[in-house]
Every structure is written in structure tokens, then in C-alpha cells.
Amino acid sequence: MRYATCLLLWCMTLPALADKPLAPHTLAGTTRVDAEQAVVVIQTTPHLVIIDSRLAEEHAKGHIPGAISLLDTDMSEAALSRIAPDRGTPLLFYCNGERCLRSGNAAANAAAWGYRTIYWFRGGWQEWLQKELPIGR
């Protein structure tokens, strides 16, 4: 009986996942990058700060190497200023992928607060894993 109940609940969540909104294709004040471009940015951008906008538990299970965990809903202007006091510091934001709005919200806030070099990795963790890129733990 438990198996049937779990299966029923799981099947009921599938349509909900499909109904999750897609992140926008572009965000004002940011440069959208895919996984390959993110790797180039990470390798060639001095002082880059990588911000993982996912839940801390998700970050702990695996993240882009060097990423700092800062949940979008915990990211205030003061919190970001502690990590990147200079508004010219390049920032790269990511979360779980195209159906996750966290990194887009965080990147948009950073742009509104005057940060000038913002990369937004819209495909996020999902694309990173699909490309079998290195994982930090």
C-alpha cells in the first residue's frame, strides 16, 4: 500500500513540474552564458565571484567549484556587499536550471544595486551536470 501511495503522489507531481515557469531568456544588466561560456568566464575572469543561488543543502551535495552558497531569498544588498564590496567585481549567478528562478532574481537584484559585470548561467546546475563538468564538494 505504501508503494502505491508513493507512486500516486509522485505521478501527481509530474504535471506540477511541467507547469513551473521558465526563467526569462534575458535579464537587463546581465550577460547570459551557457555552460561552455561559463567555463571560459571562470577560467579567464580575474576576481570572479561565483554565486550558487540554490538551497544550502543542494550546494552541499555538489556545486560549481569555487561557488559561494547564497540563497536568493537571503541575498540582500548588504550580504552581497560583504562578498563583493566593489560594484565592479564580476559576478556569475546560477541555480538549478531553466525552471529555477532563483539565480535570475539574484542577478537582477545585483544589477539593480549597481553591480556592473554580471554573468547569468541560465542553464545552471542541470546543464553543468549534463555537460559532465567538474563538481565541487
Buried (B, 14 or more C-beta within 10 A) or exposed (E): EEEEEEEEEEEEEEEEEEEEEEBBEEBEBBBBBEBEEBBEBBEEBEEBBBBBBBBEEBBEEBBBEEBEBBBBEEBEEEEBEEEBEEBEBBBBBBBBBBBBBBBBBBBBBBBEBEBEBBBBBBBBBBBBEEEEBEEEE
